[in-house]
Amino acid sequence: MSAALLSDDAPVVLAVDIGGTKLAAAVVDGAGRLLDQARVDTPTSEDPEQVFGALAAVIGRVLSATPLQPVVCGVGCGGPMKRGGVAVSPLNIGAWRGFPLRSRLTELVGLPVAVDNDAKALALGEGWLGAARGVSDYLAIVVSTGVGGGIVLDNRLLDGRAGNAGHIGHVVVEPQGRACVCGGRGCLEAEASGSSIEVAAGVPASEASDEVRRRTGTLVGRAAASVANLLDLDLAVVAGSVALGFGAVFFDAAQEEVDLRCRLDFSRSTRIVPAGLGADGPLTGAAAVGRRSVAAAPHHGEAP
């Protein structure tokens, strides 16, 4: 379903964002307003039920606070996963390996549940209300605890065979680089994620030097340029606490690298810009996942 076809008359959505750093939930109306929300740090426990229990508590707080009745639950979760969140194995949540997220949430909230990769969710959200609004072809990247991405082509979010299309965090940007949690080496996630920066620099990413910030921007720009050249895109929208926290130093370096690598006639104008939704992006994106599932339901004329 088109990212551009998410209209403002859609129903109320329970939005859930699941990441390696935080778990969050909100009730989101048809115009994209976050009316009630709550969040908690993601437990570091290796017990999958403890992580799910923390998520259930956050969702419970939101549902008990809202006077509205959501009709669908949209979820953005770190990947990889089996299509639709039948089983999720977020690289930054070690307790969940093959965790049956969709069925567990369906049982918990008593609503239809739509699950997608958190970065793909962000891509939908940015096309709905953010920096890619009105754009038919673009890449969205999240640079946070990990690195993920989503791609919209011809107004359609790409899913791929198993639902993991756009996973730019595992594009190789340094062939002889650091070992990655995926088992590879030199992946963007191993070089530019918040967790990898902390390990390499010995300080939290928020305290990284300008040199580290520039290098991170360069590597993200390198990956974005490869995707732009491959898929005929001219816009990359970047979100996440690391990218947005690094600010102009990061984005200037990223654009310089894009300009260096995008030399084809169709990619020479590629821009890499901050996401427009800011801190609301993950939950707005999760809401967009729920809206997309409603729009794709059979009674709307399209197979789910």
C-alpha positions in Angstrom: 0.0 0.0 0.0 1.2 3.4 -0.9 3.0 5.6 1.7 1.3 8.5 0.0 -2.2 7.0 0.3 -2.4 7.3 4.1 -5.3 9.8 4.5 -6.3 11.8 7.5 -9.7 10.1 7.9 -8.1 6.8 9.0 -9.2 5.2 12.3 -7.5 5.6 15.7 -4.4 3.4 16.1 -2.6 1.9 19.1 1.0 2.5 18.1 3.9 0.5 19.6 7.6 1.1 19.2 10.1 -1.6 20.2 13.8 -0.8 20.2 17.0 -1.8 21.9 16.9 1.3 24.1 13.2 1.9 24.8 9.7 0.5 24.6 7.0 3.0 23.8 3.3 3.1 23.0 0.7 5.8 22.1 -2.8 6.3 20.9 -2.6 8.1 17.5 -5.6 9.8 15.8 -6.3 10.0 12.1 -4.3 13.2 11.7 -1.2 11.7 13.3 -1.6 13.4 16.7 -0.1 11.4 19.6 -2.8 11.7 22.2 -1.6 9.5 25.0 1.8 7.9 25.3 4.2 6.1 27.6 7.7 4.7 27.5 10.1 2.6 29.5 13.7 1.6 29.1 14.1 -1.8 27.4 15.1 -4.4 30.0 18.5 -5.8 29.6 17.4 -9.2 30.9 17.9 -12.3 28.8 14.4 -13.5 29.9 12.0 -12.9 26.9 9.0 -12.7 29.2 10.5 -9.9 31.3 10.9 -7.9 28.1 7.4 -8.6 27.0 6.1 -7.9 30.5 7.6 -4.4 30.4 6.1 -3.8 26.9 2.7 -5.0 28.2 2.9 -2.6 31.1 3.6 0.3 28.8 0.7 -0.6 26.6 -1.6 -1.1 29.6 -0.8 2.4 30.8 -1.7 4.0 27.5 -5.0 2.0 27.0 -6.1 2.8 30.5 -5.5 6.5 30.0 -7.2 7.0 26.6 -11.0 7.6 26.2 -10.7 6.6 22.5 -11.1 3.1 21.1 -8.3 2.0 18.7 -9.3 -0.4 16.0 -5.8 -1.7 15.1 -2.4 -2.0 16.7 0.6 -0.9 14.6 4.0 -2.0 15.7 7.5 -0.9 14.6 10.1 -3.4 15.9 13.9 -3.9 15.4 14.7 -6.7 13.0 15.2 -9.1 11.4 11.8 -10.8 11.6 9.6 -13.1 9.7 7.0 -11.3 7.6 4.4 -9.5 9.6 6.1 -10.1 13.0 5.1 -13.7 13.2 8.6 -14.2 14.9 11.0 -11.4 15.7 14.7 -11.5 16.5 15.9 -7.9 17.1 19.7 -7.8 17.0 19.6 -5.3 19.9 17.2 -7.3 22.1 19.1 -10.5 22.9 16.2 -12.0 24.9 14.0 -12.2 21.8 15.1 -14.8 19.3 12.2 -16.1 17.2 9.8 -14.4 19.7 6.1 -14.7 18.5 5.4 -11.0 18.8 2.3 -10.6 16.7 0.3 -13.5 18.3 1.4 -12.3 21.8 0.3 -8.8 21.2 -3.0 -9.9 19.6 -3.8 -11.8 22.7 -2.8 -8.9 24.9 -4.7 -6.1 23.2 -7.6 -7.9 21.6 -7.1 -6.0 18.3 -5.8 -6.8 14.9 -2.0 -6.3 15.0 0.3 -5.3 12.2 4.1 -5.5 12.8 6.9 -4.2 10.6 10.5 -3.3 10.9 10.9 -0.1 12.8 12.9 1.6 10.1 10.3 0.6 7.5 7.7 2.1 9.8 9.6 5.3 10.0 9.7 5.4 6.2 5.9 5.2 6.1 5.6 7.9 8.8 8.0 10.3 7.0 6.0 9.9 3.8 2.8 10.5 5.6 3.7 13.6 7.8 7.5 14.1 7.6 10.3 15.2 5.4 9.3 12.9 2.5 5.7 14.0 2.4 4.6 14.2 -1.3 7.7 12.3 -2.5 7.2 9.1 -4.4 10.7 7.6 -4.2 13.0 7.8 -1.1 15.1 6.1 1.4 14.6 6.4 5.2 17.5 5.5 7.6 17.4 5.2 11.3 20.8 5.7 13.1 20.3 4.9 16.7 21.2 2.0 19.0 21.3 0.1 15.7 20.9 1.1 12.0 17.9 0.3 9.9 16.2 1.5 6.7 13.1 1.5 4.7 12.6 2.2 1.0 9.6 3.7 -0.8 9.5 3.2 -4.6 6.7 4.5 -6.8 4.7 5.4 -3.7 5.0 1.8 -2.3 6.9 0.6 0.7 9.2 -2.3 -0.3 8.7 -5.4 1.8 10.9 -8.1 0.2 10.6 -11.8 0.3 10.5 -12.1 4.1 9.5 -8.5 4.9 13.1 -7.3 5.6 13.7 -5.1 2.5 15.7 -1.9 3.1 17.9 -3.3 5.9 20.7 -0.8 5.1 22.4 -1.4 8.4 24.0 -4.5 6.9 25.4 -2.8 3.7 29.2 -3.1 3.9 30.8 0.3 4.2 34.3 -0.8 5.4 35.3 -4.1 3.9 37.9 -4.8 6.5 35.9 -3.1 9.3 34.6 -4.2 12.7 32.8 -7.4 13.4 29.0 -7.0 13.3 26.4 -8.6 15.5 24.9 -10.1 12.4 28.0 -12.2 11.9 29.5 -10.1 9.1 32.2 -7.5 9.1 32.3 -3.8 8.2 28.5 -3.4 8.1 27.1 0.1 8.5 25.6 -1.0 11.9 29.0 -2.2 13.1 30.6 1.1 12.2 28.0 3.8 12.8 25.4 2.6 15.3 25.2 4.1 18.8 26.3 0.8 20.4 29.3 0.3 18.1 30.4 3.9 18.6 30.3 3.4 22.4 32.4 0.3 22.2 35.0 1.8 19.8 35.2 5.2 21.5 34.8 4.2 25.1 32.1 6.8 25.7 28.3 7.0 25.0 27.6 8.2 21.4 26.2 11.4 22.9 29.7 12.3 24.0 31.4 11.4 20.8 34.1 13.7 19.3 33.5 15.8 16.2 35.8 13.4 14.4 33.6 10.4 15.2 30.5 12.4 14.3 32.0 13.2 10.9 33.1 9.7 10.3 29.6 8.4 11.2 28.0 10.8 8.7 30.5 9.9 6.0 29.7 6.2 6.4 25.9 6.8 6.4 26.3 8.9 3.3 28.3 6.2 1.6 25.5 3.6 2.2 22.8 6.1 1.2 24.7 6.8 -2.1 24.9 3.2 -2.9 21.2 2.8 -2.5 20.5 6.0 -4.5 22.6 4.8 -7.4 21.0 1.3 -7.3 17.4 2.3 -7.1 17.2 5.7 -8.8 16.4 7.7 -5.7 17.2 11.4 -4.9 16.2 11.7 -1.3 17.4 10.0 1.9 15.7 11.0 5.1 17.7 10.2 8.3 16.3 9.8 11.8 17.5 8.3 15.1 19.0 9.6 18.3 22.6 9.3 17.0 22.1 11.0 13.6 19.8 13.8 15.0 22.0 14.2 18.1 25.1 14.6 16.0 23.5 17.4 14.1 25.1 19.5 11.4 28.5 17.9 11.7 26.9 14.5 10.8 24.7 15.8 8.0 27.3 17.9 6.3 29.7 14.9 6.2 26.9 12.7 4.9 26.0 15.1 2.1 29.7 15.5 1.1 30.0 11.7 0.8 26.7 11.5 -1.2 28.0 14.2 -3.5 31.2 12.3 -4.0 29.6 8.9 -4.7 26.4 9.9 -6.6 27.9 10.9 -10.0 25.3 9.4 -12.4 22.9 11.8 -14.1 19.9 10.5 -12.2 21.5 10.4 -8.8 23.7 13.6 -8.9 21.0 15.6 -7.1 20.5 13.2 -4.2 19.9 15.0 -0.9 20.4 13.5 2.6 18.3 15.4 5.2 17.1 15.1 8.8 13.8 13.4 9.3 10.9 15.7 9.8 9.1 13.9 12.7 11.8 14.2 15.3 11.2 12.3 18.5 7.6 11.4 17.4 8.9 9.5 14.4 9.0 6.0 15.8 5.4 6.1 17.1 4.1 8.0 14.1 5.7 5.3 12.0 4.1 2.5 14.0 0.8 4.2 13.6 1.4 4.3 9.8 2.0 0.5 9.9 -1.4 0.0 11.5 -3.1 2.4 9.0 -1.4 0.6 6.1 -2.9 -2.7 7.3 -6.4 -1.3 7.5 -6.1 0.2 4.0 -4.9 -3.1 2.6 -7.6 -5.2 4.2 -9.9 -7.1 1.8 -12.9 -4.8 2.4 -10.8 -1.9 1.1 -10.3 -3.7 -2.2 -6.8 -5.0 -1.8 -5.3 -8.2 -0.4 -3.5 -7.9 3.0 
